[in-house]
Amino acid sequence: MSSNNNNQLNIPEAREAMDRFKMECANEVGVNLKQGYNGDLTSRQAGSVGGQMVKKMIESYEQSLK
């Protein structure tokens, strides 16, 4: 069974913005991310960064509805 990953950003500026956003969220939850490979993070650390990103995106969307 082959797997096709379509989780790619096609616009270079979008990739840069997402990287900055990820770093900002990591700093907020106290996770030390570095540029490039971060495979040494625990699942808890990676999950906390992803969770913070989702939380901030939802807050941003809710603010846009007001």
All heavy atoms as TSV, in Angstrom:
chain	resi	resn	atom	element	x	y	z
A	1	MET	N	N	0.843	-1.172	0.000
A	1	MET	CA	C	0.000	0.000	0.000
A	1	MET	C	C	0.890	1.237	0.000
A	1	MET	O	O	1.714	1.423	0.876
A	1	MET	CB	C	-0.903	-0.031	1.239
A	1	MET	CG	C	-1.717	1.222	1.413
A	1	MET	SD	S	-2.496	1.261	3.021
A	1	MET	CE	C	-4.163	1.042	2.558
A	2	SER	N	N	0.735	2.072	-0.993
A	2	SER	CA	C	1.544	3.284	-1.046
A	2	SER	C	C	0.793	4.436	-0.402
A	2	SER	O	O	-0.429	4.487	-0.412
A	2	SER	CB	C	1.902	3.637	-2.485
A	2	SER	OG	O	0.744	4.031	-3.178
A	3	SER	N	N	1.548	5.351	0.156
A	3	SER	CA	C	0.965	6.495	0.846
A	3	SER	C	C	1.324	7.764	0.108
A	3	SER	O	O	2.482	8.006	-0.199
A	3	SER	CB	C	1.489	6.552	2.286
A	3	SER	OG	O	1.031	7.717	2.912
A	4	ASN	N	N	0.317	8.574	-0.204
A	4	ASN	CA	C	0.551	9.862	-0.840
A	4	ASN	C	C	0.353	10.946	0.191
A	4	ASN	O	O	-0.719	11.088	0.755
A	4	ASN	CB	C	-0.413	10.094	-2.002
A	4	ASN	CG	C	-0.144	9.157	-3.149
A	4	ASN	OD1	O	0.986	8.760	-3.370
A	4	ASN	ND2	N	-1.179	8.794	-3.882
A	5	ASN	N	N	1.398	11.735	0.433
A	5	ASN	CA	C	1.312	12.816	1.401
A	5	ASN	C	C	1.057	14.116	0.662
A	5	ASN	O	O	1.878	14.576	-0.110
A	5	ASN	CB	C	2.615	12.916	2.205
A	5	ASN	CG	C	2.538	13.959	3.279
A	5	ASN	OD1	O	1.596	14.726	3.362
A	5	ASN	ND2	N	3.552	13.995	4.119
A	6	ASN	N	N	-0.112	14.702	0.890
A	6	ASN	CA	C	-0.465	15.956	0.239
A	6	ASN	C	C	-0.341	17.133	1.174
A	6	ASN	O	O	-0.894	18.189	0.911
A	6	ASN	CB	C	-1.899	15.881	-0.312
A	6	ASN	CG	C	-1.993	14.892	-1.454
A	6	ASN	OD1	O	-1.063	14.749	-2.226
A	6	ASN	ND2	N	-3.110	14.203	-1.541
A	7	ASN	N	N	0.379	16.974	2.282
A	7	ASN	CA	C	0.543	18.040	3.263
A	7	ASN	C	C	1.710	18.935	2.878
A	7	ASN	O	O	2.687	19.061	3.605
A	7	ASN	CB	C	0.774	17.464	4.664
A	7	ASN	CG	C	-0.425	16.719	5.158
A	7	ASN	OD1	O	-1.536	17.009	4.748
A	7	ASN	ND2	N	-0.206	15.758	6.025
A	8	GLN	N	N	1.602	19.545	1.718
A	8	GLN	CA	C	2.680	20.405	1.248
A	8	GLN	C	C	2.146	21.806	1.027
A	8	GLN	O	O	1.040	21.989	0.520
A	8	GLN	CB	C	3.251	19.884	-0.068
A	8	GLN	CG	C	3.898	18.521	0.071
A	8	GLN	CD	C	4.418	18.019	-1.263
A	8	GLN	OE1	O	4.203	18.623	-2.298
A	8	GLN	NE2	N	5.094	16.898	-1.226
A	9	LEU	N	N	2.948	22.792	1.416
A	9	LEU	CA	C	2.609	24.181	1.147
A	9	LEU	C	C	3.245	24.556	-0.180
A	9	LEU	O	O	4.435	24.350	-0.377
A	9	LEU	CB	C	3.114	25.084	2.268
A	9	LEU	CG	C	2.501	24.821	3.640
A	9	LEU	CD1	C	3.183	25.674	4.697
A	9	LEU	CD2	C	1.025	25.135	3.614
A	10	ASN	N	N	2.449	25.075	-1.077
A	10	ASN	CA	C	2.940	25.374	-2.416
A	10	ASN	C	C	3.555	26.756	-2.551
A	10	ASN	O	O	4.243	27.031	-3.520
A	10	ASN	CB	C	1.803	25.234	-3.429
A	10	ASN	CG	C	1.313	23.801	-3.518
A	10	ASN	OD1	O	2.108	22.881	-3.453
A	10	ASN	ND2	N	0.023	23.626	-3.651
A	11	ILE	N	N	3.317	27.625	-1.601
A	11	ILE	CA	C	3.816	28.983	-1.675
A	11	ILE	C	C	4.959	29.139	-0.676
A	11	ILE	O	O	4.767	28.938	0.521
A	11	ILE	CB	C	2.680	29.989	-1.372
A	11	ILE	CG1	C	1.538	29.777	-2.353
A	11	ILE	CG2	C	3.194	31.416	-1.417
A	11	ILE	CD1	C	0.281	30.537	-2.006
A	12	PRO	N	N	6.154	29.500	-1.143
A	12	PRO	CA	C	7.307	29.603	-0.234
A	12	PRO	C	C	7.068	30.551	0.934
A	12	PRO	O	O	7.492	30.278	2.049
A	12	PRO	CB	C	8.430	30.129	-1.128
A	12	PRO	CG	C	8.035	29.750	-2.512
A	12	PRO	CD	C	6.537	29.759	-2.525
A	13	GLU	N	N	6.355	31.653	0.702
A	13	GLU	CA	C	6.068	32.596	1.776
A	13	GLU	C	C	5.203	31.953	2.858
A	13	GLU	O	O	5.332	32.260	4.037
A	13	GLU	CB	C	5.381	33.853	1.247
A	13	GLU	CG	C	6.245	34.682	0.334
A	13	GLU	CD	C	6.265	34.174	-1.107
A	13	GLU	OE1	O	5.429	33.320	-1.483
A	13	GLU	OE2	O	7.146	34.625	-1.855
A	14	ALA	N	N	4.322	31.050	2.454
A	14	ALA	CA	C	3.476	30.357	3.419
A	14	ALA	C	C	4.321	29.447	4.309
A	14	ALA	O	O	4.094	29.362	5.513
A	14	ALA	CB	C	2.395	29.551	2.708
A	15	ARG	N	N	5.306	28.794	3.730
A	15	ARG	CA	C	6.191	27.915	4.514
A	15	ARG	C	C	6.941	28.739	5.556
A	15	ARG	O	O	7.043	28.356	6.710
A	15	ARG	CB	C	7.177	27.205	3.574
A	15	ARG	CG	C	8.338	26.504	4.254
A	15	ARG	CD	C	7.962	25.346	5.125
A	15	ARG	NE	N	7.284	24.315	4.371
A	15	ARG	CZ	C	6.532	23.383	4.943
A	15	ARG	NH1	N	6.371	23.356	6.235
A	15	ARG	NH2	N	5.921	22.478	4.217
A	16	GLU	N	N	7.459	29.890	5.144
A	16	GLU	CA	C	8.193	30.760	6.066
A	16	GLU	C	C	7.286	31.260	7.185
A	16	GLU	O	O	7.679	31.279	8.354
A	16	GLU	CB	C	8.793	31.943	5.307
A	16	GLU	CG	C	9.876	31.544	4.333
A	16	GLU	CD	C	10.243	32.655	3.365
A	16	GLU	OE1	O	9.850	33.813	3.592
A	16	GLU	OE2	O	10.926	32.350	2.381
A	17	ALA	N	N	6.066	31.642	6.850
A	17	ALA	CA	C	5.120	32.126	7.852
A	17	ALA	C	C	4.762	31.016	8.834
A	17	ALA	O	O	4.681	31.250	10.046
A	17	ALA	CB	C	3.868	32.676	7.177
A	18	MET	N	N	4.550	29.801	8.333
A	18	MET	CA	C	4.217	28.679	9.218
A	18	MET	C	C	5.392	28.336	10.129
A	18	MET	O	O	5.197	28.006	11.299
A	18	MET	CB	C	3.803	27.448	8.402
A	18	MET	CG	C	2.425	27.560	7.808
A	18	MET	SD	S	1.116	27.807	9.023
A	18	MET	CE	C	1.095	26.231	9.834
A	19	ASP	N	N	6.605	28.433	9.613
A	19	ASP	CA	C	7.779	28.174	10.447
A	19	ASP	C	C	7.896	29.203	11.569
A	19	ASP	O	O	8.183	28.861	12.716
A	19	ASP	CB	C	9.059	28.154	9.609
A	19	ASP	CG	C	9.184	26.896	8.760
A	19	ASP	OD1	O	8.497	25.899	9.075
A	19	ASP	OD2	O	9.975	26.912	7.799
A	20	ARG	N	N	7.660	30.481	11.244
A	20	ARG	CA	C	7.695	31.531	12.274
A	20	ARG	C	C	6.589	31.298	13.305
A	20	ARG	O	O	6.815	31.435	14.516
A	20	ARG	CB	C	7.537	32.919	11.640
A	20	ARG	CG	C	8.778	33.416	10.941
A	20	ARG	CD	C	8.687	34.883	10.576
A	20	ARG	NE	N	7.496	35.233	9.824
A	20	ARG	CZ	C	7.389	35.178	8.494
A	20	ARG	NH1	N	8.420	34.800	7.772
A	20	ARG	NH2	N	6.263	35.512	7.891
A	21	PHE	N	N	5.410	30.940	12.833
A	21	PHE	CA	C	4.280	30.674	13.716
A	21	PHE	C	C	4.591	29.494	14.642
A	21	PHE	O	O	4.327	29.545	15.843
A	21	PHE	CB	C	3.036	30.397	12.872
A	21	PHE	CG	C	1.790	30.123	13.658
A	21	PHE	CD1	C	1.329	31.024	14.596
A	21	PHE	CD2	C	1.052	28.976	13.431
A	21	PHE	CE1	C	0.165	30.777	15.311
A	21	PHE	CE2	C	-0.106	28.724	14.140
A	21	PHE	CZ	C	-0.544	29.627	15.084
A	22	LYS	N	N	5.192	28.454	14.084
A	22	LYS	CA	C	5.549	27.277	14.881
A	22	LYS	C	C	6.558	27.642	15.961
A	22	LYS	O	O	6.432	27.222	17.116
A	22	LYS	CB	C	6.098	26.183	13.973
A	22	LYS	CG	C	6.454	24.920	14.694
A	22	LYS	CD	C	6.893	23.766	13.822
A	22	LYS	CE	C	7.418	24.089	12.490
A	22	LYS	NZ	N	7.944	22.950	11.739
A	23	MET	N	N	7.562	28.440	15.606
A	23	MET	CA	C	8.573	28.862	16.579
A	23	MET	C	C	7.945	29.712	17.682
A	23	MET	O	O	8.268	29.556	18.860
A	23	MET	CB	C	9.686	29.659	15.889
A	23	MET	CG	C	10.550	28.829	14.996
A	23	MET	SD	S	11.443	27.591	15.926
A	23	MET	CE	C	12.748	27.221	14.809
A	24	GLU	N	N	7.038	30.610	17.294
A	24	GLU	CA	C	6.349	31.458	18.272
A	24	GLU	C	C	5.552	30.600	19.253
A	24	GLU	O	O	5.633	30.797	20.475
A	24	GLU	CB	C	5.408	32.411	17.534
A	24	GLU	CG	C	4.557	33.272	18.423
A	24	GLU	CD	C	3.555	34.097	17.615
A	24	GLU	OE1	O	3.911	34.547	16.515
A	24	GLU	OE2	O	2.429	34.267	18.103
A	25	CYS	N	N	4.814	29.634	18.739
A	25	CYS	CA	C	4.011	28.763	19.604
A	25	CYS	C	C	4.898	27.898	20.490
A	25	CYS	O	O	4.578	27.676	21.660
A	25	CYS	CB	C	3.090	27.893	18.751
A	25	CYS	SG	S	1.770	28.814	17.949
A	26	ALA	N	N	6.015	27.421	19.965
A	26	ALA	CA	C	6.940	26.610	20.761
A	26	ALA	C	C	7.495	27.421	21.919
A	26	ALA	O	O	7.585	26.924	23.047
A	26	ALA	CB	C	8.071	26.086	19.880
A	27	ASN	N	N	7.836	28.675	21.659
A	27	ASN	CA	C	8.339	29.539	22.733
A	27	ASN	C	C	7.284	29.752	23.801
A	27	ASN	O	O	7.594	29.794	24.993
A	27	ASN	CB	C	8.808	30.882	22.174
A	27	ASN	CG	C	10.115	30.779	21.441
A	27	ASN	OD1	O	10.924	29.906	21.709
A	27	ASN	ND2	N	10.325	31.665	20.478
A	28	GLU	N	N	6.027	29.895	23.396
A	28	GLU	CA	C	4.946	30.134	24.353
A	28	GLU	C	C	4.732	28.960	25.296
A	28	GLU	O	O	4.344	29.154	26.447
A	28	GLU	CB	C	3.648	30.441	23.607
A	28	GLU	CG	C	3.663	31.790	22.935
A	28	GLU	CD	C	2.424	32.062	22.105
A	28	GLU	OE1	O	1.502	31.214	22.092
A	28	GLU	OE2	O	2.380	33.120	21.460
A	29	VAL	N	N	4.964	27.738	24.813
A	29	VAL	CA	C	4.768	26.565	25.668
A	29	VAL	C	C	6.077	26.044	26.252
A	29	VAL	O	O	6.099	25.006	26.915
A	29	VAL	CB	C	4.010	25.428	24.925
A	29	VAL	CG1	C	2.608	25.845	24.578
A	29	VAL	CG2	C	4.761	24.965	23.699
A	30	GLY	N	N	7.182	26.765	26.002
A	30	GLY	CA	C	8.458	26.410	26.616
A	30	GLY	C	C	9.202	25.269	25.957
A	30	GLY	O	O	10.011	24.598	26.600
A	31	VAL	N	N	8.958	25.040	24.671
A	31	VAL	CA	C	9.670	23.992	23.944
A	31	VAL	C	C	10.749	24.657	23.104
A	31	VAL	O	O	10.487	25.608	22.375
A	31	VAL	CB	C	8.706	23.184	23.048
A	31	VAL	CG1	C	9.459	22.195	22.187
A	31	VAL	CG2	C	7.669	22.459	23.901
A	32	ASN	N	N	11.966	24.151	23.206
A	32	ASN	CA	C	13.088	24.728	22.485
A	32	ASN	C	C	13.216	24.074	21.112
A	32	ASN	O	O	13.807	23.009	20.980
A	32	ASN	CB	C	14.375	24.549	23.292
A	32	ASN	CG	C	15.538	25.264	22.672
A	32	ASN	OD1	O	15.359	26.203	21.905
A	32	ASN	ND2	N	16.729	24.814	22.989
A	33	LEU	N	N	12.649	24.723	20.083
A	33	LEU	CA	C	12.784	24.229	18.715
A	33	LEU	C	C	14.011	24.851	18.078
A	33	LEU	O	O	14.392	25.968	18.391
A	33	LEU	CB	C	11.565	24.629	17.872
A	33	LEU	CG	C	10.275	23.872	18.055
A	33	LEU	CD1	C	9.248	24.350	17.035
A	33	LEU	CD2	C	10.466	22.392	17.930
A	34	LYS	N	N	14.600	24.108	17.174
A	34	LYS	CA	C	15.708	24.644	16.394
A	34	LYS	C	C	15.333	24.544	14.916
A	34	LYS	O	O	14.416	23.819	14.553
A	34	LYS	CB	C	16.992	23.891	16.701
A	34	LYS	CG	C	16.908	22.388	16.561
A	34	LYS	CD	C	18.152	21.717	17.123
A	34	LYS	CE	C	18.036	20.225	17.157
A	34	LYS	NZ	N	17.099	19.687	18.114
A	35	GLN	N	N	16.035	25.310	14.095
A	35	GLN	CA	C	15.779	25.247	12.659
A	35	GLN	C	C	16.163	23.860	12.162
A	35	GLN	O	O	17.154	23.294	12.579
A	35	GLN	CB	C	16.605	26.298	11.917
A	35	GLN	CG	C	16.221	27.716	12.241
A	35	GLN	CD	C	14.861	28.093	11.682
A	35	GLN	OE1	O	13.846	27.523	12.063
A	35	GLN	NE2	N	14.850	29.046	10.797
A	36	GLY	N	N	15.356	23.307	11.276
A	36	GLY	CA	C	15.664	21.993	10.714
A	36	GLY	C	C	15.064	20.864	11.526
A	36	GLY	O	O	13.948	20.949	12.025
A	37	TYR	N	N	15.821	19.820	11.693
A	37	TYR	CA	C	15.357	18.573	12.302
A	37	TYR	C	C	15.142	18.724	13.809
A	37	TYR	O	O	15.999	19.211	14.528
A	37	TYR	CB	C	16.385	17.467	12.046
A	37	TYR	CG	C	16.005	16.137	12.605
A	37	TYR	CD1	C	14.998	15.394	12.027
A	37	TYR	CD2	C	16.664	15.618	13.705
A	37	TYR	CE1	C	14.649	14.155	12.532
A	37	TYR	CE2	C	16.332	14.382	14.225
A	37	TYR	CZ	C	15.317	13.656	13.626
A	37	TYR	OH	O	14.970	12.438	14.135
A	38	ASN	N	N	13.962	18.304	14.272
A	38	ASN	CA	C	13.636	18.345	15.700
A	38	ASN	C	C	13.152	16.975	16.180
A	38	ASN	O	O	12.285	16.880	17.041
A	38	ASN	CB	C	12.558	19.401	15.970
A	38	ASN	CG	C	13.118	20.792	15.937
A	38	ASN	OD1	O	13.846	21.193	16.828
A	38	ASN	ND2	N	12.802	21.528	14.887
A	39	GLY	N	N	13.741	15.930	15.639
A	39	GLY	CA	C	13.333	14.573	15.976
A	39	GLY	C	C	13.659	14.158	17.396
A	39	GLY	O	O	13.213	13.110	17.847
A	40	ASP	N	N	14.399	14.985	18.109
A	40	ASP	CA	C	14.747	14.649	19.487
A	40	ASP	C	C	13.672	15.098	20.472
A	40	ASP	O	O	13.788	14.846	21.673
A	40	ASP	CB	C	16.093	15.262	19.863
A	40	ASP	CG	C	16.135	16.769	19.664
A	40	ASP	OD1	O	15.359	17.286	18.839
A	40	ASP	OD2	O	16.954	17.424	20.324
A	41	LEU	N	N	12.616	15.735	19.979
A	41	LEU	CA	C	11.524	16.154	20.867
A	41	LEU	C	C	10.719	14.947	21.321
A	41	LEU	O	O	10.566	13.973	20.583
A	41	LEU	CB	C	10.572	17.111	20.138
A	41	LEU	CG	C	11.097	18.470	19.738
A	41	LEU	CD1	C	10.011	19.249	19.025
A	41	LEU	CD2	C	11.605	19.238	20.932
A	42	THR	N	N	10.175	15.034	22.520
A	42	THR	CA	C	9.271	13.988	22.972
A	42	THR	C	C	7.912	14.193	22.300
A	42	THR	O	O	7.616	15.275	21.771
A	42	THR	CB	C	9.084	14.034	24.498
A	42	THR	OG1	O	8.428	15.259	24.839
A	42	THR	CG2	C	10.407	13.928	25.232
A	43	SER	N	N	7.091	13.171	22.333
A	43	SER	CA	C	5.741	13.283	21.778
A	43	SER	C	C	4.957	14.361	22.512
A	43	SER	O	O	4.183	15.112	21.903
A	43	SER	CB	C	5.001	11.953	21.890
A	43	SER	OG	O	5.628	10.980	21.103
A	44	ARG	N	N	5.159	14.451	23.807
A	44	ARG	CA	C	4.465	15.470	24.606
A	44	ARG	C	C	4.859	16.877	24.150
A	44	ARG	O	O	4.019	17.752	24.005
A	44	ARG	CB	C	4.772	15.291	26.080
A	44	ARG	CG	C	4.118	16.350	26.964
A	44	ARG	CD	C	4.456	16.135	28.423
A	44	ARG	NE	N	3.861	14.928	28.940
A	44	ARG	CZ	C	2.717	14.882	29.625
A	44	ARG	NH1	N	2.060	15.990	29.877
A	44	ARG	NH2	N	2.242	13.752	30.068
A	45	GLN	N	N	6.150	17.087	23.923
A	45	GLN	CA	C	6.611	18.407	23.480
A	45	GLN	C	C	6.060	18.753	22.100
A	45	GLN	O	O	5.546	19.855	21.884
A	45	GLN	CB	C	8.142	18.454	23.444
A	45	GLN	CG	C	8.784	18.430	24.801
A	45	GLN	CD	C	10.288	18.266	24.706
A	45	GLN	OE1	O	10.799	17.472	23.910
A	45	GLN	NE2	N	11.002	19.027	25.525
A	46	ALA	N	N	6.158	17.819	21.170
A	46	ALA	CA	C	5.661	18.064	19.819
A	46	ALA	C	C	4.156	18.302	19.842
A	46	ALA	O	O	3.645	19.196	19.157
A	46	ALA	CB	C	5.998	16.879	18.909
A	47	GLY	N	N	3.443	17.534	20.649
A	47	GLY	CA	C	2.000	17.700	20.761
A	47	GLY	C	C	1.614	19.025	21.369
A	47	GLY	O	O	0.614	19.636	20.971
A	48	SER	N	N	2.401	19.494	22.322
A	48	SER	CA	C	2.077	20.780	22.944
A	48	SER	C	C	2.272	21.928	21.958
A	48	SER	O	O	1.505	22.885	21.945
A	48	SER	CB	C	2.892	21.009	24.217
A	48	SER	OG	O	4.260	21.150	23.935
A	49	VAL	N	N	3.266	21.811	21.083
A	49	VAL	CA	C	3.475	22.842	20.058
A	49	VAL	C	C	2.305	22.816	19.074
A	49	VAL	O	O	1.706	23.858	18.773
A	49	VAL	CB	C	4.815	22.647	19.324
A	49	VAL	CG1	C	4.929	23.610	18.150
A	49	VAL	CG2	C	5.976	22.834	20.278
A	50	GLY	N	N	1.959	21.642	18.582
A	50	GLY	CA	C	0.837	21.518	17.648
A	50	GLY	C	C	-0.469	21.967	18.274
A	50	GLY	O	O	-1.275	22.656	17.638
A	51	GLY	N	N	-0.680	21.610	19.522
A	51	GLY	CA	C	-1.905	22.026	20.219
A	51	GLY	C	C	-1.986	23.530	20.383
A	51	GLY	O	O	-3.056	24.131	20.221
A	52	GLN	N	N	-0.859	24.158	20.684
A	52	GLN	CA	C	-0.823	25.620	20.820
A	52	GLN	C	C	-1.105	26.287	19.482
A	52	GLN	O	O	-1.807	27.307	19.422
A	52	GLN	CB	C	0.530	26.070	21.377
A	52	GLN	CG	C	0.646	27.559	21.596
A	52	GLN	CD	C	-0.207	28.068	22.741
A	52	GLN	OE1	O	-0.850	27.321	23.459
A	52	GLN	NE2	N	-0.218	29.373	22.923
A	53	MET	N	N	-0.590	25.710	18.398
A	53	MET	CA	C	-0.845	26.258	17.069
A	53	MET	C	C	-2.335	26.208	16.748
A	53	MET	O	O	-2.918	27.196	16.283
A	53	MET	CB	C	-0.040	25.497	16.005
A	53	MET	CG	C	1.451	25.719	16.094
A	53	MET	SD	S	2.404	24.687	14.973
A	53	MET	CE	C	2.021	25.481	13.410
A	54	VAL	N	N	-2.962	25.066	17.018
A	54	VAL	CA	C	-4.397	24.927	16.756
A	54	VAL	C	C	-5.193	25.897	17.618
A	54	VAL	O	O	-6.111	26.569	17.136
A	54	VAL	CB	C	-4.853	23.471	16.991
A	54	VAL	CG1	C	-6.364	23.352	16.946
A	54	VAL	CG2	C	-4.217	22.547	15.974
A	55	LYS	N	N	-4.834	26.003	18.889
A	55	LYS	CA	C	-5.524	26.914	19.802
A	55	LYS	C	C	-5.478	28.344	19.277
A	55	LYS	O	O	-6.492	29.046	19.246
A	55	LYS	CB	C	-4.876	26.832	21.185
A	55	LYS	CG	C	-5.493	27.739	22.214
A	55	LYS	CD	C	-4.752	27.598	23.540
A	55	LYS	CE	C	-5.247	28.620	24.539
A	55	LYS	NZ	N	-4.477	28.578	25.780
A	56	LYS	N	N	-4.292	28.779	18.843
A	56	LYS	CA	C	-4.144	30.150	18.345
A	56	LYS	C	C	-4.905	30.360	17.031
A	56	LYS	O	O	-5.467	31.423	16.801
A	56	LYS	CB	C	-2.669	30.497	18.183
A	56	LYS	CG	C	-1.967	30.655	19.522
A	56	LYS	CD	C	-0.537	31.058	19.346
A	56	LYS	CE	C	-0.444	32.441	18.801
A	56	LYS	NZ	N	0.059	33.448	19.706
A	57	MET	N	N	-4.936	29.349	16.173
A	57	MET	CA	C	-5.680	29.465	14.921
A	57	MET	C	C	-7.179	29.580	15.188
A	57	MET	O	O	-7.875	30.371	14.542
A	57	MET	CB	C	-5.383	28.286	13.996
A	57	MET	CG	C	-4.015	28.362	13.359
A	57	MET	SD	S	-3.715	27.068	12.149
A	57	MET	CE	C	-3.014	25.794	13.182
A	58	ILE	N	N	-7.675	28.810	16.147
A	58	ILE	CA	C	-9.097	28.879	16.502
A	58	ILE	C	C	-9.419	30.236	17.103
A	58	ILE	O	O	-10.426	30.856	16.759
A	58	ILE	CB	C	-9.481	27.726	17.454
A	58	ILE	CG1	C	-9.424	26.398	16.700
A	58	ILE	CG2	C	-10.858	27.961	18.068
A	58	ILE	CD1	C	-9.558	25.176	17.570
A	59	GLU	N	N	-8.559	30.728	18.000
A	59	GLU	CA	C	-8.777	32.052	18.592
A	59	GLU	C	C	-8.803	33.141	17.519
A	59	GLU	O	O	-9.641	34.041	17.551
A	59	GLU	CB	C	-7.692	32.365	19.617
A	59	GLU	CG	C	-7.811	31.586	20.900
A	59	GLU	CD	C	-6.615	31.765	21.826
A	59	GLU	OE1	O	-5.619	32.415	21.422
A	59	GLU	OE2	O	-6.681	31.252	22.959
A	60	SER	N	N	-7.899	33.032	16.551
A	60	SER	CA	C	-7.842	34.011	15.470
A	60	SER	C	C	-9.128	33.979	14.643
A	60	SER	O	O	-9.682	35.004	14.294
A	60	SER	CB	C	-6.626	33.734	14.585
A	60	SER	OG	O	-6.621	34.593	13.483
A	61	TYR	N	N	-9.601	32.784	14.354
A	61	TYR	CA	C	-10.834	32.642	13.576
A	61	TYR	C	C	-12.016	33.212	14.356
A	61	TYR	O	O	-12.859	33.920	13.786
A	61	TYR	CB	C	-11.075	31.183	13.222
A	61	TYR	CG	C	-12.373	30.969	12.477
A	61	TYR	CD1	C	-12.485	31.361	11.149
A	61	TYR	CD2	C	-13.475	30.419	13.102
A	61	TYR	CE1	C	-13.683	31.207	10.460
A	61	TYR	CE2	C	-14.667	30.253	12.428
A	61	TYR	CZ	C	-14.764	30.651	11.117
A	61	TYR	OH	O	-15.950	30.491	10.440
A	62	GLU	N	N	-12.094	32.903	15.640
A	62	GLU	CA	C	-13.198	33.410	16.460
A	62	GLU	C	C	-13.179	34.934	16.513
A	62	GLU	O	O	-14.232	35.565	16.477
A	62	GLU	CB	C	-13.133	32.817	17.872
A	62	GLU	CG	C	-13.523	31.365	17.921
A	62	GLU	CD	C	-13.341	30.734	19.280
A	62	GLU	OE1	O	-12.617	31.294	20.133
A	62	GLU	OE2	O	-13.933	29.666	19.493
A	63	GLN	N	N	-11.987	35.533	16.588
A	63	GLN	CA	C	-11.887	36.993	16.593
A	63	GLN	C	C	-12.356	37.587	15.267
A	63	GLN	O	O	-12.932	38.656	15.228
A	63	GLN	CB	C	-10.438	37.435	16.869
A	63	GLN	CG	C	-10.005	37.204	18.286
A	63	GLN	CD	C	-10.811	38.022	19.285
A	63	GLN	OE1	O	-11.112	39.177	19.037
A	63	GLN	NE2	N	-11.182	37.399	20.384
A	64	SER	N	N	-12.121	36.862	14.173
A	64	SER	CA	C	-12.544	37.375	12.862
A	64	SER	C	C	-14.060	37.337	12.698
A	64	SER	O	O	-14.596	38.037	11.849
A	64	SER	CB	C	-11.883	36.569	11.743
A	64	SER	OG	O	-12.478	35.286	11.614
A	65	LEU	N	N	-14.740	36.543	13.515
A	65	LEU	CA	C	-16.203	36.458	13.427
A	65	LEU	C	C	-16.878	37.615	14.140
A	65	LEU	O	O	-18.055	37.877	13.890
A	65	LEU	CB	C	-16.696	35.139	14.038
A	65	LEU	CG	C	-16.294	33.879	13.294
A	65	LEU	CD1	C	-16.793	32.653	14.063
A	65	LEU	CD2	C	-16.810	33.878	11.872
A	66	LYS	N	N	-16.165	38.302	15.007
A	66	LYS	CA	C	-16.757	39.386	15.797
A	66	LYS	C	C	-16.845	40.668	15.018
A	66	LYS	O	O	-16.206	40.955	14.102
A	66	LYS	CB	C	-15.959	39.616	17.073
A	66	LYS	CG	C	-16.064	38.445	18.007
A	66	LYS	CD	C	-15.287	38.693	19.268
A	66	LYS	CE	C	-15.414	37.502	20.200
A	66	LYS	NZ	N	-14.686	37.675	21.414
